[in-house]
Amino acid sequence: MNHRPITEDDLHAYVDGALEPERRTEVAAYLDEHPDVAKRIGAFTDQREALRAALAPIADEPLPAELILSRIIEQRARRPSMVRWAMAAMLFLSIGGLGGWTMRGELQTSPEGLVALAQEANASYNVYAPDRVRPVEVRASDSAELVQWVSDRLHHQVKVPDLATSGYRLMGGRLVATQHGPAAMFMYDDDHGSRLVVMTRPMSSVDQNAPMTPQSQGDVAGFAWADDGLGYSLVGHAAPEALRPIANEVRKQARQI
Amino acid sequence: MKDMLLQVEPLIPALRRYARALVRNRAAADDLVQDCLERAVSRWQQRGDGSVRAWLFAILHNLAVDQFRKNAARGRHVTIDETSEGHFGEAASQEHRVMYQDVLNKLAKLPEEQRTVLLLVAVEDLSYADAAKVLRVPVGTVMSRLSRARERLQQEIEGVTGTSGNVVPLRSMK
């Protein structure tokens, strides 16, 4: 009856509904005659159904704002130079950094906006994160006092991000000096010696509102963005892709003020 | 631009599902999808003639695999969401969670190359040819990986122990 022998590939295509109707009939007939094979194929079909059912609810979840396509298109259209800069930076970093230096002069003409903020956060990270004696001035146990202090100095209501869900515990914070005035620095620790810094300060005229962009320098990765005149930068010794969800979390919490 | 919206937007839920099934952490998965969409927007004109679905899954897959390798090389790993909300979202009922958590835990025990092919073919409905494009392997390799993935998952489901490394599937044919 069968002109072509039934192969292993045919059996999988049968499970996946990928066979032409005629071939499907042939495979079904073969399975009728071979109950041991039919049992195995039945189990594979059950697997397929279980996986699909288990994962189906994910596709029904409402999309977070970051995944709204029209928003991504709009942000790209609005800030083409920043996107290109970020892409160039990532490319050069991934190549090894050497190429990046050739563009240094071009990119470093008096940093403003997010680039300046990211550099300041990077500098604070490099100074305070390795400090074993006094990395922060006000400890987490006095966080109410810390918030009051930095909010007064920044003339903005500042909220300390809670990164517990990302595995980072607040150590405390301090006020740091930048070219653009005072900034609040919060430091976090993952209990394995890995530290992160979140820095925030009012933005000067440039980048009052800016989407999140990668701002890595050397092996210190960072992301910076600005919302309603307040700039934020998250930096740490971690892979950019590990930091990014944390940056998203900081941004989400800051927007809830 | 409108063309892109029409073709890409309906696929975003499926991209999220694939990313979440691979990395098992909601934030990290959505982050990969965000990167994928940003790339898709910037490279839309260079996508070629193939299916948009395969093109998008290829971008996402490559980002995910790059991340796995980087994390492995640096000794880092993305935290797996302990709660099943990470996989299912708020919409899923308790009953649903209990019922299906198990099969996902078993899937997670498969080697990456087996998990990816099973997800692309059996869950995301990519044709074998499109899966081969996404994985950058010949169709024959897709078929053999798919076969190994199903045998291995079945062993996990049936609770066969003692074979954690290379599993030789019991093939009754071919």
Interface residues (C-beta under 8 A of the other chain):
Chain A: I6 T7 E8 D9 L11 H12 A13 V15 D16 A18 H34 D36 V37 R40 A43 F44 Q47 R48 A50 L51 R52 A53 A54 L55 A56 P57 I58 A59 D60 E61 L63 P64 E66 L67 L69 S70 I72 I73 R76 V83 M87 S166 G167 A238 A239 E241 A242 R244 P245 N248 E249
Chain B: M1 M4 L5 V8 E9 I12 P13 A14 R16 R17 R20 A21 N25 A27 A28 D30 D31 L32 V33 Q34 D35 L37 E38 V41 S42 Q67 K70 N71 R74 R76 V78 T79 H87 F88 G89 E90 A91 A92 H96 M99 Y100 Q101 V103 L104 L107 L118 L119 V121 A122 V123 S127 Y128 M143 L146 S147 R150 L153 Q154 I157 R171 S172 M173 K174
